[in-house]
C-alpha cells in the first residue's frame, strides 16, 4: 500500500489503484455497483468534494466514527473498496468513435 498527498488530502493506493482518500478528518472508501448497497446500509455518506456544488459527488463513501473504532469493520470495508478499485481498473474503455482526419 502507498499513500500520496493530493488536493489537501491523501489517496491510498493498493497495486497502483486508489481505493480510499482522506478529506479533512474523514476517510472515504471507493464504491461501485457491487459494494454501494453495503456502504449505504451502514449509513456511510457519499463524498461531495465541493461545498458550493453539493450535487457533484464522487464514488467514495465515508467511514463512520463507529467503523473507525472497529478493526474488523475497517478490514471488511477496506477490502470491499480495494475490490471496487480493482474492478474499475479492469473495465475496458470504449473505443473512440472519432475518425482520424485525412488530408485531401
Secondary structure by P-SEA (a helix, b strand, c coil): cbbbbcccbbbbbccccccccccccbbbbbbccccaaaaaaacccccccccccccccccbbbbcccccccaaaaaaaaaaaaaaaaaaaacccccccccccccc
